Amino acid sequence: MPHHQKPNITCELLFVQKEAYTMPALPVNPTEPTDFTLRQAEALTGIDYKDIYDAAMAGHIRHRRVDQAPTFRVHWPDVLTWAAARSS
């Protein structure tokens, strides 16, 4: 076979039907005055926003998704309580 011709190889693709998987998401709520963004909580406490996020994911701070960007918010009274306990 000349080098400029492609070999005639048939490839069979195997398509596996899978059930649609959707990631569970937090419900979206309207914003409340006690909902603070991570950056707002960082500015007011002086604690890195990643540490606040980690505490929220660990269950120390209430958090939720809201209908305005940025959508991840933390509960401000819980942030204050957690920050006070962290500094002790």
C-alpha positions in Angstrom: 0.0 0.0 0.0 1.4 3.4 -0.9 2.3 5.6 2.0 -0.2 8.4 1.0 -3.2 6.1 1.5 -4.7 5.6 4.9 -5.3 2.0 5.9 -9.0 0.9 5.9 -9.6 0.2 9.5 -13.1 0.2 10.9 -13.4 1.2 14.5 -16.5 0.3 16.3 -17.4 2.7 19.0 -19.1 1.3 22.0 -21.8 3.6 23.3 -23.0 2.8 26.7 -26.3 4.2 27.8 -26.1 5.7 31.2 -28.7 7.2 33.4 -28.5 10.9 33.6 -26.6 11.9 36.7 -27.1 15.3 38.2 -25.2 16.6 41.1 -27.2 17.5 44.1 -27.3 21.2 44.5 -28.2 23.5 47.3 -31.6 25.1 47.0 -31.5 28.8 45.9 -33.0 31.2 48.4 -33.7 34.9 48.3 -31.0 37.0 49.9 -31.4 38.1 53.6 -29.6 40.8 55.5 -27.6 38.2 57.5 -26.2 36.6 54.3 -22.6 37.8 53.7 -20.3 36.8 50.9 -17.1 35.1 51.8 -15.1 38.3 50.8 -17.3 40.5 53.1 -16.8 38.1 56.0 -13.1 38.1 55.3 -12.9 41.9 55.3 -14.9 42.2 58.5 -13.1 39.4 60.5 -9.6 39.5 59.0 -9.8 35.7 58.5 -9.0 34.3 55.1 -12.1 33.5 53.1 -10.9 30.0 52.3 -10.8 29.2 56.0 -14.4 30.6 56.4 -15.5 28.4 53.5 -13.8 25.4 55.0 -15.6 26.0 58.3 -18.9 26.4 56.5 -18.4 23.1 54.7 -17.4 21.4 58.0 -20.7 22.6 59.4 -19.5 25.3 61.8 -21.1 28.1 59.9 -24.5 28.0 58.2 -24.3 28.6 54.5 -26.6 28.6 51.5 -27.0 29.5 47.9 -28.8 32.7 47.1 -30.4 34.2 44.0 -27.7 37.0 43.5 -24.1 36.7 42.5 -21.9 35.7 44.2 -24.3 32.9 45.1 -22.5 31.3 48.1 -23.3 33.2 51.3 -22.5 32.6 55.0 -24.7 33.4 58.0 -23.0 36.5 59.6 -23.9 35.7 63.3 -22.4 32.2 62.8 -19.2 33.7 61.4 -18.9 36.0 64.4 -19.4 33.1 66.8 -17.0 30.8 64.9 -14.4 33.6 64.7 -14.6 34.3 68.5 -14.2 30.6 69.3 -11.3 30.3 66.9 -9.4 33.2 68.4 -9.8 31.8 72.0 
